[in-house]
Amino acid sequence: GVVALYPTPGLVEQIQLPVTSAVRGMFVMSGGQYFVTVCGADVFKVDASYNYTKVGTLSTSTGYVSISDNQTTTGLIAYIVDGTNRYYYNFDTDTFVTLPSSDGPWQGATVVDSVDGYNIYNQPGTYNWTCTDLNLATSSSLTYGAANGYPDDIVSIIVDRRQVYLLKEVTTEVWADVGTTITGIATFPFQRIPGTMMQSGCGAPFSVARFANSFAFVAKDTRGDATIEMIDGYAYNRISTHAVEQSLLNQRTDDAVAFTYQIEGHEMYVVTFPSVGANGLTWVYDLATQSWHKWLYWNDNGTYSRHRGNCAALFQGKVLVGDYQNGKIYELSLDQYTDDGQTIRRVRRAPHLVEDFQRQYFDELQIQFQPGVGLNLGQGNDPQAMLRWSNDGGSTWSNEHWTSIGKQGQYTARALWRRLGWSRDRIFEVVISDPIKCVIVSAELKASTGDN
């Protein structure tokens, strides 16, 4: 009973966009009255009542997009980049603009952020980056910076404490706004901060997400990749474990996407690897407990796949996530015990139980669930815990052995299994699939060791 295991939140549909495609990005505008989202090629603004209005169309229909905002001289804008082009939507004038090739020193961008009245963005496939003109949506064609402390390309950009972190392939540079002018003519306003270059970079541009007082991402350097790290000042701090890294070994990770959210004081970094395994993989890091868990979706064919969330935004006090396939936007809810009606199959495995590889005789296993949480009717009226075990390191498993957690109001119910046989190396696994608040409080095992 050292720590209780609480269930992951379920999904409640809030919006079905009129495009059956991936929700490619979401961004809450300053003031919190609207958020902007891209689904397929369409750009929508959504109000506090979840009414959506199509406001523009991109030249691309797939792939992640990056969105930021800025208060310009003509109104509040959402600035969008999709790799191929740059766009903006002006909320005050209700106009959507695809910026022409004559705007700025180049056409497209991978990522965008904002600082000090500028929208900043990179030139794909280079170490160059630039900004819009101050408090404008347009850019000068002559001003840009070269992050050429090492000749690797910029992968992603994020602003932290008004400093610009240029996350490159294997290094990182940090720049700041110094407001440079030459005889009254504005030039590129950013310069490197001396002594801040780091010998690690970013392995996936859309794995970068603000986290706690910093940000986290899938890292890469000249010695390897697929670790997950946070920036601590001007140093990298590894937060992934060997188990997480082993699951990514020899897998494609450059298409990872991430978002963060906070729930009941637990701040979570959610990173999905769409190309890992047959159906993708989602890992979640809980900052409060400094522990990882997988967050997976149980398909109709009886297999796990990546979580449905592709991007997220905190809007009107709710954490919203966009689906990676079907144009839906959900609310994350601890009071919802399905994924938009789909069964959530929750699994907990215990560590290996080994005593010098002597025989162990298992008399009784009791798992203390939060009792009395059954439903009035239907599945969950008499919620069941399904126990099985492996005696060969997880290669094969026993049949499932079911027992009741306790119907509604049965607050003294116990989940108890007896006469569990013997093994030299035992792994226990328990599964809950009923739509209830399934909290594991503790576990107690009664066992003895033999002489051989």
Order of alpha helices (4+ residues) and beta strands (2+ residues): beta-beta-beta-beta-beta-beta-beta-beta-beta-beta-beta-beta-beta-beta-beta-beta-beta-beta-beta-beta-beta-beta-beta-beta-alpha-beta-beta-beta-beta-beta-beta-beta-beta-beta-beta-beta-beta-beta-beta-beta-beta-beta-beta-beta
